[in-house]
């Protein structure tokens, strides 16, 4: 089962379209949305492991000059039957 995460991305002013273009070239990114609020883009990512997710964020996304900040939110599986 792949590891799924959402990455919230804050871009430099006027650079959102440029960042989107670069992100669309990454195979691990399954969906992109431009959003309003403190972040400009939300990216849905699927990888094989936490290590590959870390590599994507730290080496590939943070290498894009127009990205100011990212926040990674990893999806967790919660068994609904065990919750009280």
Phi and psi in degrees as GROMACS dihedral restraints (atoms count N, CA, C in turn):
[ dihedral_restraints ]
;  ai    aj    ak    al  type     phi  dphi    fc
    3     4     5     6     1   -69.7    20    10
    4     5     6     7     1   154.6    20    10
    6     7     8     9     1   -84.6    20    10
    7     8     9    10     1   126.6    20    10
    9    10    11    12     1  -110.5    20    10
   10    11    12    13     1   141.4    20    10
   12    13    14    15     1  -146.8    20    10
   13    14    15    16     1   156.9    20    10
   15    16    17    18     1  -112.4    20    10
   16    17    18    19     1   131.6    20    10
   18    19    20    21     1  -115.4    20    10
   19    20    21    22     1   119.5    20    10
   21    22    23    24     1   -89.7    20    10
   22    23    24    25     1   129.9    20    10
   24    25    26    27     1  -124.8    20    10
   25    26    27    28     1   128.9    20    10
   27    28    29    30     1  -106.8    20    10
   28    29    30    31     1   123.8    20    10
   30    31    32    33     1  -107.0    20    10
   31    32    33    34     1   163.7    20    10
   33    34    35    36     1   -66.7    20    10
   34    35    36    37     1   151.8    20    10
   36    37    38    39     1   -56.7    20    10
   37    38    39    40     1   129.6    20    10
   39    40    41    42     1    80.6    20    10
   40    41    42    43     1     5.0    20    10
   42    43    44    45     1  -112.1    20    10
   43    44    45    46     1     5.4    20    10
   45    46    47    48     1   -58.5    20    10
   46    47    48    49     1   -45.7    20    10
   48    49    50    51     1   -62.4    20    10
   49    50    51    52     1   -38.3    20    10
   51    52    53    54     1   -63.8    20    10
   52    53    54    55     1   -42.5    20    10
   54    55    56    57     1   -66.1    20    10
   55    56    57    58     1   -43.6    20    10
   57    58    59    60     1   -55.7    20    10
   58    59    60    61     1   -44.1    20    10
   60    61    62    63     1   -59.2    20    10
   61    62    63    64     1   -42.8    20    10
   63    64    65    66     1   -69.9    20    10
   64    65    66    67     1   -38.8    20    10
   66    67    68    69     1   -67.7    20    10
   67    68    69    70     1   -34.0    20    10
   69    70    71    72     1   -63.3    20    10
   70    71    72    73     1   -18.4    20    10
   72    73    74    75     1   -83.6    20    10
   73    74    75    76     1    -7.8    20    10
   75    76    77    78     1   -91.8    20    10
   76    77    78    79     1   119.9    20    10
   78    79    80    81     1   -61.8    20    10
   79    80    81    82     1   -31.1    20    10
   81    82    83    84     1   -71.7    20    10
   82    83    84    85     1   -19.7    20    10
   84    85    86    87     1   -85.3    20    10
   85    86    87    88     1   116.9    20    10
   87    88    89    90     1   -94.4    20    10
   88    89    90    91     1   -25.0    20    10
   90    91    92    93     1  -157.2    20    10
   91    92    93    94     1   142.8    20    10
   93    94    95    96     1  -130.1    20    10
   94    95    96    97     1   139.8    20    10
   96    97    98    99     1  -135.5    20    10
   97    98    99   100     1   139.6    20    10
   99   100   101   102     1   -87.3    20    10
  100   101   102   103     1   131.6    20    10
  102   103   104   105     1  -127.1    20    10
  103   104   105   106     1   165.4    20    10
  105   106   107   108     1  -107.0    20    10
  106   107   108   109     1   147.6    20    10
  108   109   110   111     1   128.9    20    10
  109   110   111   112     1  -155.4    20    10
  111   112   113   114     1   -69.6    20    10
  112   113   114   115     1   -17.8    20    10
  114   115   116   117     1  -115.5    20    10
  115   116   117   118     1   156.5    20    10
  117   118   119   120     1  -103.5    20    10
  118   119   120   121     1   -29.6    20    10
  120   121   122   123     1  -137.5    20    10
  121   122   123   124     1   143.0    20    10
  123   124   125   126     1  -120.3    20    10
  124   125   126   127     1   129.3    20    10
  126   127   128   129     1  -117.0    20    10
  127   128   129   130     1   130.2    20    10
  129   130   131   132     1   -93.3    20    10
  130   131   132   133     1   124.2    20    10
  132   133   134   135     1  -121.4    20    10
  133   134   135   136     1   142.3    20    10
  135   136   137   138     1  -127.4    20    10
  136   137   138   139     1   129.1    20    10
  138   139   140   141     1  -136.3    20    10
  139   140   141   142     1   177.0    20    10
  141   142   143   144     1   -86.3    20    10
  142   143   144   145     1   -23.3    20    10
  144   145   146   147     1  -159.1    20    10
  145   146   147   148     1   168.8    20    10
  147   148   149   150     1   -64.1    20    10
  148   149   150   151     1   -35.0    20    10
  150   151   152   153     1   -62.5    20    10
  151   152   153   154     1   -43.9    20    10
  153   154   155   156     1   -69.9    20    10
  154   155   156   157     1   -33.5    20    10
  156   157   158   159     1   -63.8    20    10
  157   158   159   160     1   -44.4    20    10
  159   160   161   162     1   -60.2    20    10
  160   161   162   163     1   -41.2    20    10
  162   163   164   165     1   -63.1    20    10
  163   164   165   166     1   -42.0    20    10
  165   166   167   168     1   -60.0    20    10
  166   167   168   169     1   -48.4    20    10
  168   169   170   171     1   -69.2    20    10
  169   170   171   172     1   -51.1    20    10
  171   172   173   174     1   -78.4    20    10
  172   173   174   175     1   -31.7    20    10
  174   175   176   177     1  -102.7    20    10
  175   176   177   178     1   -33.8    20    10
  177   178   179   180     1   -98.4    20    10
  178   179   180   181     1   -50.9    20    10
  180   181   182   183     1   -69.5    20    10
  181   182   183   184     1   -45.2    20    10
  183   184   185   186     1   -70.9    20    10
  184   185   186   187     1   -10.2    20    10
  186   187   188   189     1   -82.0    20    10
  187   188   189   190     1   -12.9    20    10
  189   190   191   192     1   -80.2    20    10
  190   191   192   193     1   114.0    20    10
  192   193   194   195     1   -59.6    20    10
  193   194   195   196     1   -31.9    20    10
  195   196   197   198     1   -79.6    20    10
  196   197   198   199     1    -4.9    20    10
  198   199   200   201     1   -90.4    20    10
  199   200   201   202     1   122.6    20    10
  201   202   203   204     1   -89.1    20    10
  202   203   204   205     1   -38.4    20    10
  204   205   206   207     1  -156.8    20    10
  205   206   207   208     1   146.6    20    10
  207   208   209   210     1  -131.6    20    10
  208   209   210   211     1   154.3    20    10
  210   211   212   213     1  -134.3    20    10
  211   212   213   214     1   122.8    20    10
  213   214   215   216     1  -100.7    20    10
  214   215   216   217     1   127.5    20    10
  216   217   218   219     1  -120.4    20    10
  217   218   219   220     1   103.7    20    10
  219   220   221   222     1   -79.3    20    10
  220   221   222   223     1   136.1    20    10
  222   223   224   225     1   -77.1    20    10
  223   224   225   226     1   134.1    20    10
  225   226   227   228     1  -115.3    20    10
  226   227   228   229     1   147.6    20    10
  228   229   230   231     1   -95.0    20    10
  229   230   231   232     1   124.3    20    10
  231   232   233   234     1  -117.9    20    10
  232   233   234   235     1   125.3    20    10
  234   235   236   237     1   -75.0    20    10
  235   236   237   238     1   112.3    20    10
  237   238   239   240     1   -62.6    20    10
  238   239   240   241     1   -27.3    20    10
  240   241   242   243     1   -72.7    20    10
  241   242   243   244     1   -22.3    20    10
  243   244   245   246     1   -92.4    20    10
  244   245   246   247     1    -5.9    20    10
  246   247   248   249     1   -79.5    20    10
  247   248   249   250     1   146.2    20    10
